Amino acid sequence: MSDGVIRATFGASMLPIGDRNPTRTTPFVNYALIALNVAFFVWEYVVMLGGGESWLVPGYGLVPSRLSNDPGGELFTVFTSMFMHGGLGHLAGNMLFLYIFGDNVEDSVGHGRYAAFYVFAGIGAAAAQIVVDPSSPVPMVGASGAIAGVLGAYMVLHPSAPITILVPPPLMFFIGFFIELPAWIVAGGWFAWQLMSGVGSLGSAQSGGVAFFAHIGGFVAGLLLIRPFHFGRERVDRGRWSGWRPPSRAERRPLERRWH
């Protein structure tokens, strides 16, 4: 993708690679969302091979200035932009987060509610980015605004769930390659980083940057919406963080099986 694109993408120095929080149901909707994102990416790739880069992202990405001036005509881009990505790494990072956190949220609220929740979180993310910079001509693409909502919901529903983190160098040589942290630290720390980065980016050029306020808006939308979407459902918290230590091999087995 060209540099004139704001990407709603997850980035982390300590990368989550799984959780120990079993689900009771098969997350059909979450799998469908991942499949849709992959299908859109394949479509983008085919179109770009055919020379469509000049109109693909500007036409289907969310452009705040166009949406502000023509809400009716540009509303569809709120939804198309949620399934577009700026590269394979962009797609892979977003889908990893969705895979880890989305299944438990779907398990908690149910399939239909989860689908609606995801869409509303994405709308909240888009709204936040537009409010902050309504005159921006730069297209925004990426699923992580909606996925930020899923992360916020996970933190509310499963704050003590153990999240396995891949420790970056050089820390990995001192504390090991993996460590478990409770979900509230992982999600809360990620949000704090987005907030600081977003405030720091105010007034600076956004071209080719990260849509921090889409992340912030999606996360806050998830925090606010998850209780109404969870209303009437049983509260189940299967995973419990057990302390500041690397996970044992026995504790990692559910994670290993989950990836096969």
Secondary structure, DSSP 4 states (H G I P E B T S, - for coil): --SS-EE-----SSEEEEE----SS--HHHHHHHHHHHHHHHHHHHHHHTT-HHHHHHHHSB-HHHHHH-HHHHTHHHHHGGG--SSHHHHHHHHHHHHHHHHHHHHHH-HHHHHHHHHHHHHHHHHHHHHH-TT--S-EE-SHHHHHHHHHHHHHH-TT-EEEEEPPTTTHHHH-SEEEEEHHHHHHHHHHHHHHHHHHHTTS--TT-B-HHHHHHHHHHHHHHHHHHHTTSPP--------SSPPPHHHHHHHHHHH-
